[in-house]
């Protein structure tokens, strides 16, 4: 028993000795850290953090420098309004005057959040800690840096009064756009000294401190900034810093931000897209202060051509058709790399018309809004190839015949009234599209229907292919916005869903590459300040559809003769010397949106033209008038410096099936019927349906065919319109 007690005492002694040793080691480590730290009095000689630099694909053209030279003017406390100080306290550190250098509750709360999220996104830092970090330390999220921050914060609290610390803080912290300190921020964003800013402006600056780049008034998140400004005002009111009346007045104030300087940024919409990506991946602090070197995919030569072309084209459309804006995306089809991106005609331009922000209709043009990546626009007929390629995959072919006649299309298995000829139906369950030229061509094959962008055959094609199948196909090619198939009906093929220009370019690139999808990207490499490579481009390529079906689409869309009926006198704008170019246009109802997407096997370019607020363009300014000239003007110059004179691979011959309608026959046994008489749309190559009338569309499709057939004289079978063994 005595031996056991002695043994236990020895163990206890060893534990105490180890604990004492660890404590000494910890104290020694802390002492060493403290010796390495600068004196708090050395604010004037603090280390300047490195800026992040964003380059074009050559690594030679600097597009943008995130926090390069620091713009700072130190002002005394009496030059900073009291409400500006209180706005900062209200949103950054409400108990600043009541706690020591750090807030244990805030640290514990942040630690809990970080454990739950599995990262270091929350800091729990007081104003004193933020001052210590910004003045002397890096932005690294490490335990060692946090200990140093706490030591420095404790020294600062012993060296300066709370008022002095707050003043030092407001003169040191970054507000974004290279503005350090509240004076530089006031001048940068509002064009006035800090002593002259209003309560609303002070609350706005305070709102930016947490994430200056994200909350930039010149970026895509202005609404979030204004919402956070209102939150700051609400907190000021709850803390008794401002009255209810001053809060309401400040919330209603119309803030006037200064225009962003044009001298320090190239390809602004592209850069802002890249910056948002970097912040999301690496964090605000690292992007602002970590000295990253970013090589993007942008070809600055192409970008300059694109910007000039979009500006000239939008100005022409504005004068001719009251279409104030335009956008362009160019992509390398072989790699998925974005080579040029123009989100609007002028990133720094004033909104049009003047004062439109306050009007119910909104603005026709807003410079910093990126239509290419943020705008949800209806694509018009440029969506049609997704339905046709789905139909080809399901067993139809370019030789398949349908009837271009006035037709009602029912939904929910409704039988539409007999109003096919005059379109007078008020039945909301029925849909009766018209062709762009109000001409009905009778029997037509899918090849010519797509090449000439005929609406009624295209709606029939979508029905035959299946709406869900077509949406899934579009998603597999790169369309990201059609998330709920239940929202869409047969009008989808005419552009009834909203898409992004950047997605449309990605999707068409899959056609260009015979069904291979190269994931879209705009970053080639990111390196740290120590030159360590953090990420590097690697082609992510997948064969998402059998090559035969996109080759059929390419064969149709590159056929100049086939599309000549659509373009008429503008046909020359769709062709280029020594280049085989496929292309498709799209125009939405009332000429709100005009699209042109065109491509070679290695290069894809998409153009949108219209107004940001969906106001229709005037004088029937469709894609041929408003978008095609811009698209052609860009490609005419771009082809001189980019892309090769390659040709599309021809599709395999189409096997002859001798089945009515599928092989170009529309008269069978001296009779004429719609295609649903001969095929089961779920298995078009299978046996003839036993009861075609069971299909909900059959009667609606059959009636106009019989009316048309009554005017004809059929006594024998009609041979296919095109070769049964060639794509047509």
C-alpha positions as CSV (number, residue, x, y, z in Angstrom):
1,X,0.0,0.0,0.0
2,X,2.9,2.4,0.9
3,X,4.6,1.6,-2.4
4,X,1.4,2.4,-4.3
5,X,1.2,5.8,-2.5
6,X,4.9,6.6,-3.2
7,X,4.3,5.6,-6.9
8,X,1.3,7.9,-7.1
9,X,3.2,10.8,-5.5
10,X,6.0,10.3,-8.0
11,X,3.5,10.4,-10.9
12,X,1.8,13.4,-9.5
13,X,5.2,15.1,-9.1
14,X,6.1,14.4,-12.7
15,X,2.8,15.8,-13.9
16,X,3.4,19.0,-11.8
17,X,7.0,19.2,-13.2
18,X,5.7,18.7,-16.8
19,X,3.0,21.3,-16.3
20,X,5.5,23.7,-14.8
21,X,7.9,23.1,-17.7
22,X,5.1,23.7,-20.2
23,X,4.1,26.9,-18.4
24,X,7.7,28.1,-18.5
25,X,7.9,27.2,-22.2
26,X,4.7,29.0,-22.9
27,X,5.9,32.1,-21.0
28,X,9.2,32.0,-22.8
29,X,7.4,31.7,-26.1
30,X,5.2,34.6,-25.2
31,X,8.2,36.6,-24.1
32,X,10.0,35.8,-27.4
33,X,6.9,36.9,-29.3
34,X,6.7,40.1,-27.3
35,X,10.4,40.9,-28.0
36,X,9.7,40.5,-31.7
37,X,6.8,42.9,-31.7
38,X,7.2,46.6,-32.5
39,X,6.4,49.3,-30.0
40,X,2.8,50.6,-30.3
41,X,4.3,54.1,-30.7
42,X,5.6,53.2,-34.1
43,X,2.4,53.8,-36.0
44,X,4.0,56.1,-38.5
45,X,6.4,53.4,-39.7
46,X,4.1,50.5,-40.0
47,X,4.6,47.9,-42.7
48,X,2.6,48.3,-45.9
49,X,0.8,45.2,-47.0
50,X,1.3,43.9,-50.5
51,X,-1.4,44.4,-53.1
52,X,-2.9,41.7,-55.3
53,X,-2.2,42.1,-59.0
54,X,-4.5,40.8,-61.7
55,X,-3.0,40.3,-65.2
56,X,-4.1,39.3,-68.7
57,X,-3.1,35.9,-70.1
58,X,0.4,37.1,-71.1
59,X,1.2,38.1,-67.5
60,X,2.4,41.4,-69.0
61,X,-0.7,43.6,-69.0
62,X,-1.7,44.7,-65.5
63,X,-5.5,44.8,-65.5
64,X,-6.1,45.9,-61.8
65,X,-4.2,46.2,-58.6
66,X,-6.2,45.5,-55.5
67,X,-4.9,47.9,-52.8
68,X,-1.8,49.1,-54.5
69,X,-0.5,52.5,-53.2
70,X,-2.3,53.5,-50.0
71,X,-4.3,56.7,-50.1
72,X,-4.3,58.1,-46.7
73,X,-4.6,61.5,-45.0
74,X,-4.4,61.5,-41.2
75,X,-6.9,63.9,-39.7
76,X,-7.2,65.0,-36.0
77,X,-10.2,63.8,-33.9
78,X,-12.0,67.1,-34.2
79,X,-12.1,66.6,-38.0
80,X,-14.1,63.4,-37.7
81,X,-17.8,63.9,-36.9
82,X,-19.0,62.3,-33.7
83,X,-21.7,60.4,-35.5
84,X,-19.0,58.9,-37.8
85,X,-17.2,57.5,-34.8
86,X,-20.5,56.2,-33.3
87,X,-21.5,54.6,-36.6
88,X,-18.3,52.7,-36.6
89,X,-18.7,51.7,-32.9
90,X,-22.3,50.6,-33.6
91,X,-21.4,48.1,-36.3
92,X,-17.9,47.1,-35.4
93,X,-17.5,47.2,-31.6
94,X,-20.5,48.3,-29.5
95,X,-18.8,47.7,-26.1
96,X,-15.5,49.3,-27.1
97,X,-15.4,51.7,-24.1
98,X,-16.4,49.0,-21.6
99,X,-14.0,46.1,-22.4
100,X,-10.1,45.9,-22.2
101,X,-8.0,45.1,-25.2
102,X,-10.1,42.1,-26.2
103,X,-13.6,40.8,-25.7
104,X,-13.6,37.2,-24.4
105,X,-17.3,36.7,-25.2
106,X,-16.7,37.8,-28.8
107,X,-13.6,35.5,-29.1
108,X,-15.6,32.6,-27.7
109,X,-18.5,33.3,-30.0
110,X,-16.2,33.5,-33.0
111,X,-14.3,30.3,-32.0
112,X,-17.6,28.4,-31.8
113,X,-18.7,29.7,-35.2
114,X,-15.3,28.7,-36.7
115,X,-15.6,25.2,-35.3
116,X,-19.1,24.8,-36.7
117,X,-18.2,26.1,-40.1
118,X,-14.8,24.3,-40.2
119,X,-12.9,27.5,-41.2
120,X,-11.5,30.7,-39.7
121,X,-14.1,33.1,-41.2
122,X,-15.0,34.7,-37.8
123,X,-12.5,36.8,-35.9
124,X,-14.3,38.2,-32.9
125,X,-11.8,41.1,-32.9
126,X,-12.2,44.4,-31.0
127,X,-11.4,47.7,-32.6
128,X,-8.1,47.7,-30.7
129,X,-7.2,44.2,-32.1
130,X,-8.1,45.4,-35.6
131,X,-5.9,48.4,-35.2
132,X,-3.0,46.1,-34.0
133,X,-3.5,43.8,-36.9
134,X,-3.8,46.5,-39.6
135,X,-0.9,48.5,-38.2
136,X,1.7,45.9,-37.6
137,X,0.7,42.3,-38.5
138,X,-0.2,40.3,-41.6
139,X,-3.7,39.1,-42.4
140,X,-2.7,35.4,-41.9
141,X,-5.4,33.5,-40.0
142,X,-3.0,31.6,-37.6
143,X,-2.9,31.0,-33.9
144,X,0.5,32.7,-33.6
145,X,-0.7,35.8,-35.3
146,X,-3.7,35.9,-33.0
147,X,-1.5,35.7,-29.9
148,X,0.7,38.6,-31.2
149,X,-2.5,40.6,-32.0
150,X,-3.7,40.1,-28.4
151,X,-0.3,41.2,-26.9
152,X,-0.1,44.3,-29.1
153,X,-3.7,45.2,-28.3
154,X,-2.9,45.0,-24.6
155,X,0.1,47.3,-25.1
156,X,-1.9,49.7,-27.1
157,X,-4.6,49.9,-24.5
158,X,-2.0,50.7,-21.9
159,X,-0.3,53.3,-24.1
160,X,-3.3,55.2,-25.5
161,X,-6.7,56.3,-24.2
162,X,-9.9,54.9,-25.8
163,X,-10.5,58.1,-27.7
164,X,-7.0,58.0,-29.1
165,X,-7.3,54.4,-30.1
166,X,-10.5,55.1,-31.9
167,X,-8.9,58.0,-33.8
168,X,-5.9,55.9,-34.7
169,X,-8.2,53.2,-35.9
170,X,-10.3,55.5,-38.1
171,X,-7.1,56.9,-39.7
172,X,-5.5,53.4,-40.3
173,X,-8.1,51.0,-41.5
174,X,-8.7,50.1,-45.2
175,X,-12.0,51.1,-46.9
176,X,-11.3,49.6,-50.2
177,X,-10.2,51.1,-53.6
178,X,-6.8,51.9,-52.0
179,X,-8.4,54.3,-49.5
180,X,-6.9,54.0,-46.1
181,X,-8.4,56.0,-43.3
182,X,-11.8,57.8,-43.1
183,X,-10.5,60.9,-44.8
184,X,-9.3,59.1,-47.9
185,X,-12.5,57.1,-47.9
186,X,-14.7,60.2,-47.7
187,X,-12.9,61.8,-50.6
188,X,-12.8,58.6,-52.7
189,X,-16.5,57.7,-52.4
190,X,-18.2,61.0,-51.7
191,X,-15.8,63.6,-53.0
192,X,-15.7,65.5,-49.7
193,X,-13.8,65.7,-46.5
194,X,-14.6,63.5,-43.5
195,X,-15.7,66.5,-41.5
196,X,-18.5,67.2,-44.1
197,X,-20.0,63.8,-44.5
198,X,-23.6,63.2,-43.4
199,X,-24.9,60.6,-41.0
200,X,-26.0,58.4,-43.9
201,X,-22.6,58.7,-45.5
202,X,-20.9,58.0,-42.2
203,X,-23.0,54.8,-41.8
204,X,-22.2,53.8,-45.3
205,X,-18.4,54.0,-44.7
206,X,-18.8,52.1,-41.4
207,X,-20.7,49.4,-43.3
208,X,-17.8,48.9,-45.7
209,X,-15.2,48.2,-43.0
210,X,-16.1,44.5,-42.6
211,X,-15.5,43.6,-46.3
212,X,-14.5,46.7,-48.4
213,X,-14.2,45.0,-51.7
214,X,-17.4,43.1,-51.4
215,X,-19.3,46.2,-50.2
216,X,-17.8,48.5,-52.8
217,X,-20.5,50.9,-54.2
218,X,-18.9,50.4,-57.7
219,X,-19.3,46.6,-57.6
220,X,-22.2,44.2,-58.0
221,X,-23.2,44.3,-54.3
222,X,-24.3,47.9,-53.9
223,X,-27.7,46.7,-52.6
224,X,-26.0,44.7,-49.9
225,X,-24.0,47.8,-48.9
226,X,-27.1,50.0,-48.6
227,X,-28.8,47.3,-46.6
228,X,-25.8,47.2,-44.2
229,X,-25.8,51.0,-44.0
230,X,-29.5,50.8,-42.8
231,X,-28.5,48.2,-40.3
232,X,-25.8,50.5,-39.0
233,X,-28.3,53.3,-38.6
234,X,-30.7,51.0,-36.8
235,X,-27.9,50.0,-34.4
236,X,-27.0,53.6,-33.8
237,X,-30.7,54.3,-32.9
238,X,-31.0,51.4,-30.6
239,X,-27.8,52.5,-28.7
240,X,-29.2,56.0,-28.4
241,X,-26.6,57.6,-30.7
242,X,-29.2,59.1,-33.0
243,X,-32.9,59.9,-32.6
244,X,-35.7,58.2,-34.5
245,X,-36.2,61.2,-36.7
246,X,-32.5,61.4,-37.7
247,X,-32.5,57.7,-38.4
248,X,-35.5,58.0,-40.8
249,X,-34.0,61.0,-42.5
250,X,-30.7,59.2,-43.0
251,X,-32.4,56.1,-44.4
252,X,-34.2,58.2,-47.0
253,X,-31.1,60.2,-48.0
254,X,-30.2,59.7,-51.7
255,X,-26.5,58.9,-51.6
256,X,-24.3,60.3,-54.4
257,X,-21.2,58.2,-55.0
258,X,-18.3,59.5,-56.9
259,X,-17.5,57.7,-60.3
260,X,-14.8,55.2,-60.0
261,X,-11.4,56.4,-61.4
262,X,-10.9,55.0,-64.9
263,X,-7.1,55.2,-64.8
264,X,-6.4,52.2,-62.7
265,X,-8.5,49.4,-64.2
266,X,-8.7,47.6,-67.5
267,X,-11.5,45.2,-68.6
268,X,-13.5,46.3,-65.5
269,X,-16.4,43.9,-65.7
270,X,-14.0,40.9,-66.3
271,X,-11.8,42.1,-63.4
272,X,-14.7,42.5,-61.0
273,X,-15.8,38.9,-61.9
274,X,-12.3,37.7,-61.2
275,X,-12.0,39.7,-58.0
276,X,-15.3,38.3,-56.6
277,X,-14.1,34.8,-57.4
278,X,-10.8,35.4,-55.6
279,X,-12.5,36.9,-52.5
280,X,-14.9,33.9,-52.3
281,X,-12.0,31.5,-52.5
282,X,-9.2,33.2,-50.6
283,X,-10.9,35.7,-48.4
284,X,-11.1,39.5,-48.3
285,X,-7.9,40.0,-46.3
286,X,-5.8,37.8,-48.5
287,X,-6.9,39.4,-51.7
288,X,-6.4,42.9,-50.3
289,X,-3.1,42.4,-48.5
290,X,-1.7,39.0,-49.5
291,X,0.2,40.0,-52.6
292,X,-1.4,37.5,-54.9
293,X,-0.3,37.3,-58.5
294,X,-3.3,36.4,-60.7
295,X,-2.9,35.4,-64.4
296,X,-6.3,35.4,-66.1
297,X,-7.5,34.0,-69.4
298,X,-8.2,37.5,-70.9
299,X,-6.7,38.3,-74.3
300,X,-6.3,42.0,-73.9
301,X,-6.0,42.6,-77.6
302,X,-9.4,41.0,-78.2
303,X,-10.8,42.8,-75.1
304,X,-9.9,46.2,-76.6
305,X,-11.6,45.2,-79.9
306,X,-14.7,44.0,-78.0
307,X,-15.0,47.1,-75.9
308,X,-14.7,49.4,-78.9
309,X,-17.1,47.3,-80.9
310,X,-19.7,47.2,-78.1
311,X,-19.5,50.9,-77.5
312,X,-19.9,51.8,-81.1
313,X,-22.7,49.3,-81.7
314,X,-24.7,50.3,-78.6
315,X,-24.4,54.0,-79.5
316,X,-25.7,53.1,-83.0
317,X,-28.6,51.1,-81.6
318,X,-29.3,53.9,-79.1
319,X,-29.7,56.4,-81.9
320,X,-31.5,54.1,-84.4
321,X,-33.7,51.9,-82.1
322,X,-33.5,53.3,-78.6
323,X,-31.5,50.3,-77.5
324,X,-29.1,51.7,-74.9
325,X,-26.9,48.8,-74.0
326,X,-25.0,45.7,-75.4
327,X,-22.7,43.0,-74.1
328,X,-20.2,40.5,-75.5
329,X,-18.5,37.3,-74.4
330,X,-15.8,35.5,-76.5
331,X,-14.5,32.0,-75.5
332,X,-11.9,29.6,-76.7
333,X,-14.0,26.6,-77.5
334,X,-11.0,24.2,-77.2
335,X,-10.2,25.2,-73.6
336,X,-13.3,26.9,-72.1
337,X,-11.2,30.0,-71.4
338,X,-13.0,33.3,-71.6
339,X,-10.9,35.6,-73.9
340,X,-13.0,38.8,-73.8
341,X,-15.9,39.9,-71.7
342,X,-17.8,43.2,-71.9
343,X,-20.7,43.5,-69.5
344,X,-22.0,46.9,-70.8
345,X,-21.1,49.6,-73.3
346,X,-19.3,51.7,-70.6
347,X,-18.5,50.5,-67.1
348,X,-18.0,54.1,-65.9
349,X,-20.9,55.7,-67.8
350,X,-23.7,57.5,-66.1
351,X,-27.0,55.7,-66.0
352,X,-29.5,56.5,-68.7
353,X,-31.8,58.3,-68.7
354,X,-30.7,60.7,-66.0
355,X,-32.4,60.1,-62.7
356,X,-33.7,56.7,-63.8
357,X,-32.8,55.1,-60.5
358,X,-35.8,56.8,-58.9
359,X,-38.3,56.0,-61.6
360,X,-40.6,52.9,-61.6
361,X,-39.3,51.8,-65.0
362,X,-35.6,51.8,-63.9
363,X,-32.7,52.4,-66.2
364,X,-32.2,51.4,-69.8
365,X,-28.4,51.5,-69.1
366,X,-26.4,51.0,-65.9
367,X,-22.6,51.0,-66.5
368,X,-21.4,48.8,-63.7
369,X,-24.1,46.2,-64.1
370,X,-22.6,43.2,-65.9
371,X,-25.2,41.9,-68.3
372,X,-23.0,39.1,-69.4
373,X,-22.7,37.3,-66.0
374,X,-25.5,38.9,-63.9
375,X,-28.3,39.6,-66.4
376,X,-31.1,37.1,-66.8
377,X,-32.5,37.7,-70.3
378,X,-34.8,35.7,-72.5
379,X,-32.8,34.2,-75.4
380,X,-35.5,34.2,-78.1
381,X,-34.8,31.8,-80.9
382,X,-31.2,31.3,-79.9
383,X,-32.5,28.7,-77.6
384,X,-33.9,26.6,-80.5
385,X,-30.7,24.5,-81.1
386,X,-31.1,22.9,-77.6
387,X,-34.5,21.5,-78.6
388,X,-33.3,20.4,-82.0
389,X,-30.2,18.6,-80.7
390,X,-32.4,16.9,-78.2
391,X,-34.8,15.8,-80.9
392,X,-31.9,14.4,-82.9
393,X,-30.7,12.4,-79.9
394,X,-34.2,11.1,-79.4
395,X,-34.4,9.6,-82.9
396,X,-35.5,12.4,-85.2
397,X,-33.3,13.8,-88.0
398,X,-32.9,17.0,-90.1
399,X,-35.0,15.2,-92.8
400,X,-38.0,14.8,-90.4
401,X,-41.0,16.6,-91.8
402,X,-43.5,18.7,-89.8
403,X,-46.1,21.2,-91.0
404,X,-45.6,25.0,-90.7
405,X,-49.3,25.9,-90.4
406,X,-51.4,28.0,-88.0
407,X,-51.5,25.7,-85.0
408,X,-52.9,25.7,-81.5
409,X,-50.7,24.0,-78.8
410,X,-52.5,22.7,-75.8
411,X,-51.2,22.4,-72.3
412,X,-52.4,20.1,-69.5
413,X,-54.0,17.8,-72.1
414,X,-56.5,20.4,-73.1
415,X,-58.2,20.3,-76.5
416,X,-58.1,23.8,-77.9
417,X,-61.1,25.4,-79.7
418,X,-61.1,25.5,-83.5
419,X,-59.5,28.9,-83.9
420,X,-56.4,28.0,-85.8
421,X,-56.9,30.3,-88.7
422,X,-57.6,33.7,-87.0
423,X,-55.9,33.3,-83.6
424,X,-58.9,34.7,-81.7
425,X,-58.8,32.2,-78.8
426,X,-58.9,33.5,-75.2
427,X,-58.2,30.0,-73.8
428,X,-55.2,30.4,-71.5
429,X,-54.6,26.6,-71.8
430,X,-53.8,27.1,-75.5
431,X,-50.8,28.6,-77.1
432,X,-50.7,29.8,-80.7
433,X,-47.3,31.1,-81.8
434,X,-46.7,33.0,-85.0
435,X,-43.7,33.1,-87.3
436,X,-41.6,36.2,-87.5
437,X,-42.7,37.0,-91.1
438,X,-46.3,35.8,-90.6
439,X,-45.9,33.4,-93.5
440,X,-46.8,29.7,-93.2
441,X,-44.7,27.3,-95.4
442,X,-46.7,24.1,-95.2
443,X,-44.5,21.0,-95.1
444,X,-40.9,21.7,-94.0
445,X,-38.1,19.5,-92.7
446,X,-36.3,20.2,-89.4
447,X,-33.1,21.3,-91.2
448,X,-34.8,24.2,-93.0
449,X,-37.0,25.0,-90.0
450,X,-33.9,25.5,-87.8
451,X,-31.8,27.3,-90.4
452,X,-34.6,29.7,-91.1
453,X,-35.7,29.9,-87.5
454,X,-39.3,29.1,-88.1
455,X,-41.3,29.2,-84.9
456,X,-44.2,26.8,-85.4
457,X,-42.0,23.8,-86.5
458,X,-39.7,24.6,-83.6
459,X,-42.5,24.5,-81.0
460,X,-43.4,21.1,-82.5
461,X,-39.8,20.0,-82.3
462,X,-39.7,20.9,-78.6
463,X,-42.9,18.9,-78.0
464,X,-41.5,15.9,-79.9
465,X,-38.2,16.1,-78.0
466,X,-39.8,16.7,-74.6
467,X,-39.6,19.8,-72.5
468,X,-37.8,18.1,-69.6
469,X,-35.4,16.3,-72.0
470,X,-34.5,19.6,-73.7
471,X,-34.0,21.4,-70.4
472,X,-31.7,18.6,-69.2
473,X,-29.8,18.8,-72.5
474,X,-29.4,22.6,-72.1
475,X,-28.1,22.1,-68.5
476,X,-25.6,19.5,-69.6
477,X,-24.2,21.9,-72.2
478,X,-23.8,24.7,-69.7
479,X,-27.1,26.6,-69.1
480,X,-27.4,27.1,-65.3
481,X,-30.6,29.1,-64.8
482,X,-33.4,26.7,-65.9
483,X,-33.6,25.0,-62.5
484,X,-37.3,24.3,-62.3
485,X,-38.7,22.5,-65.4
486,X,-42.3,22.9,-64.1
487,X,-42.1,26.6,-64.8
488,X,-41.8,26.2,-68.5
489,X,-44.1,25.3,-71.4
490,X,-43.7,25.0,-75.1
491,X,-42.9,28.7,-75.4
492,X,-39.5,27.8,-73.9
493,X,-38.2,27.0,-77.4
494,X,-39.0,30.6,-78.4
495,X,-37.0,32.0,-75.5
496,X,-39.5,31.7,-72.7
497,X,-36.8,31.0,-70.0
498,X,-34.2,33.4,-68.6
499,X,-30.5,32.7,-69.3
500,X,-27.1,34.4,-69.0
501,X,-25.0,35.4,-72.0
502,X,-21.9,33.8,-70.5
503,X,-23.8,30.4,-70.2
504,X,-25.1,30.6,-73.8
505,X,-21.5,31.0,-75.0
506,X,-20.4,28.0,-73.0
507,X,-23.3,25.9,-74.3
508,X,-22.7,26.7,-77.9
509,X,-19.0,25.9,-77.4
510,X,-20.1,22.3,-76.9
511,X,-21.6,22.3,-80.4
512,X,-18.3,23.7,-81.7
513,X,-16.4,20.9,-80.0
514,X,-18.6,18.1,-81.3
515,X,-20.2,17.4,-77.9
516,X,-17.1,18.0,-75.7
517,X,-17.7,20.4,-72.8
518,X,-14.6,22.3,-71.6
519,X,-15.5,23.8,-68.2
520,X,-15.6,27.6,-68.6
521,X,-12.8,29.4,-66.7
522,X,-11.2,32.9,-66.4
523,X,-8.2,32.0,-64.2
524,X,-5.0,30.5,-65.5
525,X,-3.0,30.7,-62.3
526,X,-2.9,32.2,-58.8
527,X,0.4,32.6,-56.9
528,X,1.2,33.8,-53.4
529,X,3.6,36.5,-52.4
530,X,6.2,33.8,-51.9
531,X,5.6,32.6,-55.6
532,X,4.0,29.4,-54.4
533,X,1.4,28.3,-56.9
534,X,-2.0,28.2,-55.2
535,X,-4.0,27.1,-58.3
536,X,-3.4,26.5,-61.9
537,X,-5.6,25.9,-64.9
538,X,-6.3,22.4,-65.9
539,X,-8.7,21.6,-68.7
540,X,-11.8,19.8,-67.5
541,X,-13.3,18.2,-70.6
542,X,-16.2,15.8,-70.8
543,X,-18.1,14.3,-73.7
544,X,-21.6,15.2,-72.7
545,X,-23.4,14.1,-75.9
546,X,-22.6,11.8,-78.8
547,X,-20.7,13.8,-81.5
548,X,-23.2,12.9,-84.3
549,X,-25.9,15.2,-82.8
550,X,-24.0,18.4,-82.4
551,X,-22.4,17.8,-85.8
552,X,-25.9,17.8,-87.3
553,X,-26.5,21.2,-85.6
554,X,-23.2,22.5,-86.9
555,X,-24.0,21.3,-90.4
556,X,-27.3,23.2,-90.3
557,X,-26.2,26.4,-88.6
558,X,-23.1,26.8,-90.9
559,X,-25.1,26.3,-94.1
560,X,-25.2,29.8,-95.6
561,X,-27.6,28.8,-98.4
562,X,-30.0,27.3,-95.8
563,X,-30.1,30.5,-93.7
564,X,-30.3,32.9,-96.7
565,X,-34.0,33.1,-96.6
566,X,-33.9,34.5,-93.1
567,X,-31.2,37.1,-93.5
568,X,-31.9,38.3,-97.0
569,X,-30.0,41.5,-97.6
570,X,-28.0,41.0,-94.4
571,X,-26.6,37.7,-95.4
572,X,-23.1,39.1,-95.9
573,X,-23.0,40.0,-92.2
574,X,-23.1,36.2,-91.4
575,X,-20.2,35.2,-93.6
576,X,-16.4,35.7,-93.5
577,X,-13.7,35.0,-96.1
578,X,-12.0,31.6,-95.7
579,X,-14.0,30.8,-92.5
580,X,-16.8,28.3,-91.9
581,X,-19.0,30.0,-89.3
582,X,-22.1,28.6,-87.7
583,X,-24.5,31.0,-86.1
584,X,-27.9,31.5,-84.6
585,X,-29.9,34.6,-83.7
586,X,-32.7,35.3,-81.3
587,X,-35.2,38.1,-80.7
588,X,-37.7,38.2,-77.8
589,X,-41.3,39.6,-77.8
590,X,-41.6,43.2,-78.6
591,X,-37.9,43.4,-79.4
592,X,-36.7,43.5,-75.8
593,X,-33.6,41.4,-76.4
594,X,-31.5,40.8,-79.5
595,X,-29.0,37.9,-79.6
596,X,-26.4,36.5,-81.9
597,X,-24.3,33.5,-81.0
598,X,-21.8,32.3,-83.6
599,X,-18.8,30.0,-83.6
600,X,-16.1,28.2,-85.5
601,X,-14.7,24.8,-84.2
602,X,-12.3,26.7,-81.9
603,X,-13.9,30.1,-81.2
604,X,-17.3,31.2,-79.8
605,X,-18.7,34.7,-79.6
606,X,-22.1,35.8,-78.2
607,X,-23.6,39.3,-78.3
608,X,-26.7,40.7,-76.5
609,X,-28.3,44.0,-77.3
610,X,-31.2,45.8,-75.6
611,X,-32.1,47.8,-72.5
612,X,-31.3,46.8,-68.9
613,X,-34.9,47.5,-67.8
614,X,-36.5,45.3,-70.5
615,X,-37.9,48.3,-72.4
616,X,-38.5,47.3,-76.0
617,X,-36.3,48.6,-78.7
618,X,-38.1,50.7,-81.4
619,X,-38.5,50.2,-85.1
620,X,-38.6,46.4,-84.8
621,X,-35.0,46.2,-83.9
622,X,-34.5,42.5,-83.8
623,X,-31.3,40.5,-83.7
624,X,-30.5,41.0,-87.4
625,X,-30.6,44.8,-87.0
626,X,-29.3,45.3,-83.4
627,X,-27.0,42.3,-82.6
628,X,-25.7,40.8,-85.9
629,X,-23.8,44.0,-86.9
630,X,-22.0,44.1,-83.6
631,X,-21.2,40.4,-83.7
632,X,-19.9,40.7,-87.3
633,X,-17.8,43.8,-86.6
634,X,-16.1,42.1,-83.7
635,X,-15.4,38.8,-85.5
636,X,-14.1,40.7,-88.6
637,X,-11.3,42.1,-86.5
638,X,-10.9,39.2,-84.1
639,X,-10.3,36.7,-86.9
640,X,-7.2,38.6,-87.9
641,X,-5.5,37.8,-84.6
642,X,-7.3,34.8,-83.2
643,X,-8.7,31.5,-84.4
644,X,-7.7,29.3,-87.3
645,X,-9.5,28.6,-90.6
646,X,-10.7,25.2,-89.5
647,X,-13.9,23.5,-90.7
648,X,-16.6,21.5,-89.0
649,X,-16.5,17.7,-89.1
650,X,-19.4,16.5,-91.2
651,X,-22.0,14.2,-89.5
652,X,-22.3,10.6,-90.4
653,X,-24.9,9.7,-93.2
654,X,-28.4,9.4,-91.8
655,X,-29.7,5.8,-92.3
656,X,-32.9,5.5,-94.4
657,X,-35.9,4.1,-92.4
658,X,-38.7,4.4,-94.9
659,X,-40.9,5.7,-92.2
660,X,-43.4,8.4,-93.0
661,X,-42.3,11.9,-92.0
662,X,-39.0,10.8,-90.6
663,X,-37.3,10.5,-94.0
664,X,-38.8,13.6,-95.7
665,X,-42.1,12.0,-96.8
666,X,-45.3,13.9,-95.9
667,X,-47.7,12.1,-98.2
668,X,-48.3,8.4,-97.4
669,X,-50.7,6.2,-99.4
670,X,-52.1,9.4,-101.0
671,X,-53.0,10.8,-97.5
672,X,-51.6,13.7,-95.6
673,X,-51.5,13.7,-91.8
674,X,-49.4,15.4,-89.1
675,X,-46.3,13.6,-87.8
676,X,-48.1,12.3,-84.6
677,X,-50.2,10.0,-86.9
678,X,-47.0,8.0,-87.6
679,X,-44.8,8.2,-84.6
680,X,-44.9,7.6,-80.9
681,X,-42.9,10.7,-79.7
682,X,-41.4,8.6,-76.9
683,X,-40.1,6.1,-79.5
684,X,-40.1,7.8,-82.9
685,X,-38.2,4.9,-84.6
686,X,-40.6,2.3,-83.2
687,X,-43.9,1.0,-84.5
688,X,-46.8,3.3,-85.6
689,X,-49.0,4.3,-82.7
690,X,-52.3,2.3,-82.4
691,X,-54.3,5.3,-81.5
692,X,-52.6,8.5,-82.5
693,X,-55.5,10.7,-81.2
694,X,-54.6,9.8,-77.6
695,X,-51.8,12.3,-77.9
696,X,-53.0,15.6,-76.4
697,X,-51.7,17.6,-79.4
698,X,-52.9,15.3,-82.2
699,X,-56.3,17.0,-82.9
700,X,-54.8,20.5,-82.7
701,X,-52.0,19.6,-85.1
702,X,-54.3,17.6,-87.5
703,X,-57.0,20.1,-88.2
704,X,-54.8,22.7,-90.0
705,X,-53.1,19.9,-91.9
706,X,-56.4,18.7,-93.2
707,X,-57.5,22.2,-94.1
708,X,-54.2,22.7,-96.0
709,X,-54.5,19.3,-97.7
710,X,-57.9,20.1,-98.9
711,X,-56.4,22.8,-101.1
712,X,-53.9,20.3,-102.6
713,X,-54.2,17.4,-105.1
714,X,-52.4,14.2,-103.8
715,X,-52.6,11.1,-105.9
716,X,-49.3,9.4,-105.0
717,X,-46.6,9.2,-102.5
718,X,-44.2,12.1,-102.5
719,X,-40.4,11.3,-102.4
720,X,-38.3,12.7,-99.6
721,X,-37.4,16.4,-100.0
722,X,-33.7,15.7,-99.5
723,X,-31.3,12.8,-99.9
724,X,-32.1,9.9,-97.5
725,X,-28.5,9.1,-96.9
726,X,-27.0,12.5,-96.4
727,X,-27.6,15.1,-93.7
728,X,-29.2,17.5,-96.2
